[in-house]
Amino acid sequence: MPDRHARVAAGADERPNVLWISTHDINPDLGAYRGVWPGAQYADTPHLDGLAAEGALYEHAFASAPVCAPSRSAILTGCHPTAIGTIHMRTKAATPPEVRLLPEYFREAGYYTTNNVFTDFQVQTPPTVFDECSTGAHWRNRPDPDQPFFAMFHSSITHESRLYLDEEDFATATADVSPERRHDPALAPLPPYHPDTEVFRTTWARYADLITQMDSWAGELLHQLDEDGLADDTIVVFWSDHGAGMPRAKRWLREAGLRVPLMLRWPGRVEPGRRPELVHLLDLAPTMLQACGIAVPDHMHGRPIRDAAGGPLAPNEHVFGARSRIDEQEDDSLTVRDQRFRYVRHAHPDRSPMQHSEYPDRFATWRELRALAFADAQAIAGGVAGRVLDAPQRSVLAAGRPAEELFDLEADPYEVDDLAGAPTFSGELDRLRGALDAWLAVQPLPWPISEAELLEAWRPGGTQQRTADPELSIGGRDATAACATPGASIGWTTDEPGPLRERSEVEIVTGAPEDDGRHWNLYTGPVRLGDRAVRFRAWRLGFEPSDEVIVLPDGTAATLRAEAAPS
C-alpha cells in the first residue's frame, strides 16, 4: 500500500476515510476513562486506551435511547427517535421522506461503504446503502485502493446475552483473555443499586472480561489500518450503542443506561485530549459528513462536534433521551441532562421501572434481584422488616416511581438521591423542566407517541405502501432514472438475480439487507448502456420496494413484476 505522499503525488482522492468501530452494551468502562467514570479502571483495555491517547476522548457522550435499535436509528440518521417514529423497540418504521441512512450519503459522494455486519436501524436496510453488508465486508474489498471508504465494524462480543453464557461457552467467547488478565470478582466495582452477591460480582467480572476480549478485536482492526498505511488518512470513531446489559442500566433512563464511551482520532486534525462537552451519539452523523466535505442535510437534529478542519465546535447545552415500548414492556419516559443535573419525566409513574420482560428476565442478575425482593417479602410476612435489599436496590424494582426525578450528578453519580422534591433545587428543576418542554414543543410527534397510530400511518389497514417504479428516459446510450415516491433511492445493476439467501431470524428482525447475489449500485446520474441489460429498482424506507425496470442493450425497457423479483 503506497504511503500518503506517494498517493498525493499520484493524484489520489485525499478525502479522509472513516472507520467506525462499535460495540454493544457498555458504559465508559475502559481504562482511558479512569477518574471520569466510576470503576473504569477495572477493565483491561490497552488497545482502546491507546486509541484514546491519540485522539479526542469524550467524557460525556450519550445515546438517545437506552436500548439498541432506537439508539442505532439515531446514530445512523442523525435524528431523534422521538421525531422520526423509531423510539419503540423494535419496529420497521416508514421514516419521514427526507430521512436516509448515513452511509448512503457517503456512497452518493463516491465513498466505498461497508458494514460488518449488524444493522438494527429500525428499518429494512435497502441495498443502496452499502457496497457490502456481510461478515466479510471490509475496506480491503474496494476495487480501487485509492477510493475513500466509510467502513463500519460492529462487535456483539459485549452484548448482555454473553454475560450469562455457561462456563464452556463463556471461555470460548473470551478466548483471547489469558488467565492472568481475567478480572477478579472480589474486586468488581459494584454500584450501590446492585446487591453484593456472588451473581452480581461474577457478572461484573464477566462484563470486564468481555470488554477486554472486545478490546482485542478492536485492536486487530486498528492494526489492519496501520498495516495498510491508512491510519493517517482515516477518521476512527469508537462508540457503544448504550449502557451495560444489567438491571438499572440498559433500558433505564439513567447515566448507566445512556452514557457511553466515545473516541475520535483524526491524525493531524483532532488534538488529543479529554473533551468535557455534552455529545449526543446522533451528532456523529453530521460530524462525519462535515469532516468529509459532504453537505449536512437540514433535517438532521444532530449538530457537528467538529468543523471541517477537525477543530471543536460550540458544545450542546443539553442532551436528551427517551424510552418507550421495549419488547412487551409498555413505558414512556423522557430525560434531559446538562453538565451537572439530570431530569427525568415519567408518563406512567405507577409502573415499575423493572416490569416483567421475557427476554432479560431469563438472565441471572434479573432473577437474582427478583429472588431477593421475594426474600424481603417473606421476611415482612414473618413480622420483621425486609433486610435483604437496601433502599437503592429496592427502588430498582419498586411498584412505581415519582412522575419527575432530579439528580445532582456531581454529588450523586449513581443517581440514588432524588432531589425533585427538595426546595433547595427547585430552580434546577424548573430550568430542566423548561428545557424538556421546549424540546418537546418542536417535536413533530406528540408525546407519548401512540405506536398504533404510527403503524396505521405507515401501513394503512395493515398494508405496506409500495415504492413507485423508476421512470426511465433513454437518451442515446444513457439511461436516466427518477422515482415519484418522495424520499426514494434508486439502485441499478447489470447482475442477473440468483436465489434469495435465507436470512436468519435475527437478520430479519434487525432489517439486514436481502441478498440474491446481486450488487446494487446507488443511482447518482445517467447510467451508460452497454452489452448487458441494466436493471433499475427503487426503495423508500418503510415501503415495499418497487418493481424492477429492465433496460435492454438496444434501449427498450420492460418491467419485471414484484412477484417475480426478489425484494
N, C-alpha and C positions, 0 to 999 in steps of 0.2 A: 504494500500500500504506500503510495508516494506521500512524502511529508507535505505540510501545509504550503511551504514556499514553492515546492515543485508544482503543486496543484494551482496555485495562483498564477505562476508563470505559464501554465498550460491553459489558462482561461477557465478554470473550473468554477462552478456555481459556488459562491462564497457565503451564501445564506447559511446560518447555523443549522445544524441538525438538532433534533430534540429527542431525548431518551427519557421516557417515564418509567420509573421502577416503583411499583406499588405493591401493597400487601393488604391483608385483611386484619381487622380486629385488634389493633394495638394502639395504645396511648404513646406518649413520648418516652417509652421505657427503653431508651438507648443510652449508652454511656455518655454520648455527647450532650445529653440533657441533664447531666449531673448538676445539682444545685438549682435547676429550673423546675423539674417535675419530681414530686416525691417518689423515692425509690428507684430513680432512673439508673443509679449506679449498680443495681443488682444484675442486670443482663450484660452479657459479654458480647460486644458488637464492634470489633475492630475495623471492619470494612466501612460500615456506615459512619463510624466516628471519624474515619479518615476523609470520607466524602464531606462531612460537616466542616472539618477543619479547612477544606479547600473552597468552601462556598458560604452562602448565607444559611444560617440555621434560624428558622422562625420559631420563636419561643411560644407564640400564642396563635396557633393555626387551628381552625375549627371546621368540622364537617357541617353540612346544612341539615343533616338528619342523623340520628344515632343508630342507623341500620343501613345495610349496604346498598340496595337498589335505589332508594330515593337519594342517598348521598352520591352515588355514582352518576345518576341522572344530572345532578347539579354540576358535577365536575366536568362532564362531557358536553354540557350545553352552555355553561356559564350562567344558568338561570336558577332562581329559587324554585324548588319543587312545589311549593305552595302556589306559585304563579302559573306553572305550566301543567299542573294536574298530575305530577309524578310523586306525590308525597305518600301514597298508600303502598304498602309492601305486600306483594308485588302486583304489578299491573302491566298492561300493554296500552300505553297512552297514545292518543292522537293529539300530539302536542300542537300548539299554535303553528300556523304555516311557516312563520319566519324562523322557527327553531330547527337547527340542524345539528348533527353530531360533529364535534370539533375536528376530528381527523379529516372530514370531508373538505373543510376549508383549506387544509394543508394540501390535500390531494389536488384540489382545484388549482392551487398555486404552483403545482409542479413537484410537490414532495412525494416520496415513496412512503406509503403509510402501512404500518403493520400492527397487529395485536396478537400477543401470545399470552393467554388465549381467551380469558374470561371477558364477558361483555356485561350483562346485567345492568343495562342503561334504562330500563323501564319501557323499552320499545323493541320491536323486532328490528334487528340491525340489517339494513339493506346492503347489498354487495357493492354499492357505490362508495361506501365509507372507507374500506380498507383495500389495499392491493392484496394483502394476505391476512387472514384471520385464522390461525391454526396453531397447533402445538409446535410446528416447525417455522413459524413466522419469525423473521429476523432481518435486520438491516442488511445483513450479508447477502440476502437473496435478491437485492435490487439489481436489475440488468445493467445499469450504468453506475459504476463505483463513484462517479462524481455527482450523482443526483442526491440532493439533500433528502433526509428522511425524518419522519416522525414515527418513532417506534415505541410501542407500549408493551411492557412485560409485567405480568401480574402473578404474584405468588399466592397460593392458597395454603402455604405452609403454616401460617399462624391463625388460620380460621378457627373459630371457637370449637368446632367439632373435633379438631386434632387434640385439644386439651384432654379429651376423655376417652382416647383410644385405649385398648387393652395394652398390657406391658410389651408384648411382642411387636404389635403394630406401631406403638409409640417409639420403640427402639429403632425400627426401620425408618420411621418418619424423621428421626433426628440422628441419622447415621453419621453425619459429619461432626457431631458434638462428642468429643472424646470424653472419657470418664473424668479426667481432671478438670474439664470445663463444665461439667454438669452442675446445676445450681442446687445448693443445699436448702431443703425445705425449712430447716430451722432458722435460716437467715432471710426468709421471704418477707418483704416489706408489706405486711397486711394493712390495708386501710381500716379505719375503725368501724366501718359498717360491715366488715366481714368477720365472722366469728373465728377465733383462733382454734381451729380444729385440724386434724390430720388431712381431711378432704381439702380444705382451703389451702393449707400450706403446700400440699402436693400439687394442687392445681396451679398455684402461683409459681412453683419451681418449674413445672412443665411449660408454663407460659414463657418463662425466661429461656428455657431450652429451645423452644420453637423459634423464639426471636433470634437466638444465636444461630440456629440452622438457617433461618431466612437470611441472616447477615452473610452467611457463607455463599448462598445463592446470589445475592446482590453483588457480592464481591467478585464473583465469576463474570457477571455482566460487565462490571467496571473494568475487569482485566481484559475482556474481549475488546472493549472500546480502546483501551491502551494498545493492545496488540495490533489493532487495525490502524493505529496512528490517528485516531479521530477524537481523542479526548479534548484537544484544544479547540476543536471546531464544533463541539456539541454541548448544548444546554442539558444538564442532567437534573432531573427532579425526582425526589423520593417522597412518597406520601403513603398514609394509610387511610382507608375509607371512613373509619370511625374508631371508637374506643374498644377496649378489651371485651372479650366474649365471656363475661362473668356477670352475676347479678349486680344491679345498680351501676352498670357501665353501659355496654351495648343495650340499646332500646330505651335508655333513660336520657332525659334532657339535663344532664349533669356534665361537669368537666370530664369525668371518666367516660361518658358516652360520646362526647363531641370533640374533645381536644386530641389532636393528632400530631405526629412528627411531620415536619415539612422541611426539606433541604433543597437548595437550588445552587448548582455550581455552573458558572459560565466563565471559564478562564479568560482573564484579561478584561472582563466587563463587570463582573459582580465581585465586589470586595469581600473577602472572607470575614466572617464575624457573626455574632449573635444579633438578631433583629427582634426588638421587643414589641413591634406593632401588631395590631389585630389583623388577621388574614382569614378570609373565607377560602375554603378549597375551590369554590366556584370562581375565585379570582384568577385561578391558573389559566383558564381558557383565554380570556382577553390578554393576559400577560404573555402567553406563548405567541399569540397572533402578533401582538405589537413587536415583540422581540425579533420576529422573523419577517417583519415588513409586510404583514398581511392586514388589511383593514379590519378593525374590530367592529362587528355589527352593532347597531344602535340598540337592538332589543336585549342584549346581554345585560344582566344585572350585576355581574362581577365587574370589578374595576382593576385595571393593571396595577400590579405592585412594583413593577419595574418599567422604566422607559425603554425606548428602542436601543439606547446605548448601554443598558444594564443598570442605570442609576436608580436608587429608591425613589418612589413617589409618595405623595401625601397619604398617610395611613387612614384606615377606616376608623370612624368614631365608635361604631358599634358593629357587632356581628350577631346574626340571627340564626335561630334553629327551630325546627318543628318536628313533631311526630304525629302520625295519625294511625290508621289501622296497620298493625303489624301481624301478619298471618291472621289468626282468628281473634286476636286482641283488639277490641274497639276502644280507642282512646284518642283524644285530641289535645295537644299541649303545644305551647309556643314559649320561646325564650329569647331574651336579648341580653347581651353582655357588653360591658365597656371594659376599660383597662383594669377595673377593680371589682365591680359588682356584677352578679348575675341575678336577673329577674326571670321568674317562670310563672306562666299563667296556664291553669288547667280548665278546660271546658267541662270536665266531668270530675269534680273533686271528690265525689262519692265513690269513685272507682279505685281499686287498689293499684298502687304503682307496679305490683307484681301479680297481675292477673294470670290465670292459668293460660299456658301456651303449650300446645302439644310438643312442639319441637324442642325448646330449651328445657322443658320440664323433665326431659329424659336425662339431662346432664347431672353429674354428681353434685355440683355446687347448688343447683336449684333444689334438688332433692334434699340436700343437707339442710338448707335454710328452712324448708317446709317441715322437715322432721323435728328440727329444734323448736320451731314455733309450736308444733304439736306437743312437744315435751313441756313447754311453758304452760300450755292449756291444761295438760294433765296435772301439773303442779297446782294450778289455780283450782282445779276441780277437787284437789285434795285439801284445800283450805289454806294454801300458802301462796304468796305472790310468786309469779313466774320469775326464775332467776337464771335461765339458760341464756337468753338473749338480752343484751342491754338496749338502751333506747335507740341509738343509731342503727343497730342491727334489726331491731323490731320494726323500725319505720320503713324498711325496705319492702316488707310485705304487709303493711298496715291495711286496714279496710278502706281507708281513704286518705286524703291529704288536703291541705288548705287550697283554696282557689288561687291564691297568689303566694309566691315564695320569693325571698330575697336573701342573698348570701354575700358576705364580705370575703372575697377570695384571698385577700392578703392575710387576714386574721384567721380564716377558716378554709383552708384549701380543699378539705374533704367535704365541704358543704353539709355540715351536720347541725348548724345553729341557724335556724330560720329567723330572719330579722324583720319580716314583713309587718309584724305587729308591734315593733319597737318604736316608740315615739322619736327616739334619737335619730332614726334612719328614715323618717317619713319623707324627707327631701329627696333622698336617693330613690325611694320607692316611687314617688311621683314623677321624678325625672325619667326613670326607665320605663315606667308605665306609659308615659307620654311618647317615648321613643318607639315603643312597640305599637302604640295606637297609630302613630304617624306612618310607620312601615305598613301596617295593615290597610291604611287608607288608600295606598297606591297599589295594593294587590288586586289583580283582575278577578279573583275568585273570592267569594265570601267565606269567612271562617266561622265555624268549622265547615270544611268542604264536604258536600254530600257526594259520596262516591257513586251512589245510584244515579244521581243526575249527571255526573261526569260520564258514566258508562253509557247512558242513554244518548247523550250528545255525541259521543264518539261512535257508537254503534246503534243508530235509531232502530228500535224494535228488535234489537239483538243482531242486526245485520251489519257486517263490517262494510264501510264505504270503500269504493273502488277508485283507484287512480286512473285518470283518463289516459287513453292510448297516446303515445307520442305522435305528433303531427309532423310529417316529413316533407321537405321540399328538396327536390333534386335539381341542382344547377351544374351542368357539365358533369364532372366526375366527383362532385362534392354532395354529401347529404347533410342537410341542416335539420335539426330537430327542435321541437318545442312541445310543451305539455300544458294543457288548460287547467290542470289542478294546481291551485296555489300551493307553493312550498314543495312541489315535486322535484326530485332529482332524476336525471335521465342517465341510463347506462347503455353502453354498446359493446358488442363483442363479435368476433368472427369465429368463435368456437362453437362447435356443434354440441348440443346438450347430451350429457350422459345420464346414467341412472342417478337418481337423487339419493345421496347418502343419508342413511337413517340417523337421526340425531338422538342423543341420549335425553332422558327426562330433564336433566339439569340444563342441557343446551336449549331445549325447548322453553323451559321456564325463564331462562336468562336471556332469551332472544338472540342466540348465536345465529350467524348468517346461515341460510340454507345453501347447500352445496351440491351442484350437479356436475362438478368437474370443470365448469367454465370460469374464465377470468373476465370479469366485467370491468371495463374502463369507465371512468366518470366522464360524461359528455361535457366538454367545455367550449366547443366550437365545431365548425364543419368537419365531417369525417370523410376522408378521401376513399372513394370506392376503388377496389382492386379486383382480383380474380376470385374472391371469395364473398359469399353473402355476408352482409352486415346486419346484425340483429339489434334492435333498439327496444328498451323497456323502461318504464318509469316507476318510481317508488315515492310514496309520501308517507312519512312516519305515522303509524297507526292505521293506515289504509291497506287494503289488498293491493298488490302490485298490478300494473296494467297488463294487458295482453302484449305479446311480442309483435313488433312490426319488422318484417324482414325485407331488406333491400337487396335484390339480386345484382350480380355484376353488371347487367345491362341497364340498371337503374329502375326497373319495375319493382313495385312494393306489394307485399301481401301481409295479412295479419294472421298470426297464429293464435287461436283461441286459448284462453287460460287453462281449460281442462286438458289441453294437450301440452301445455308448457309448465314446467316445474315453477313453483312460486318461491 
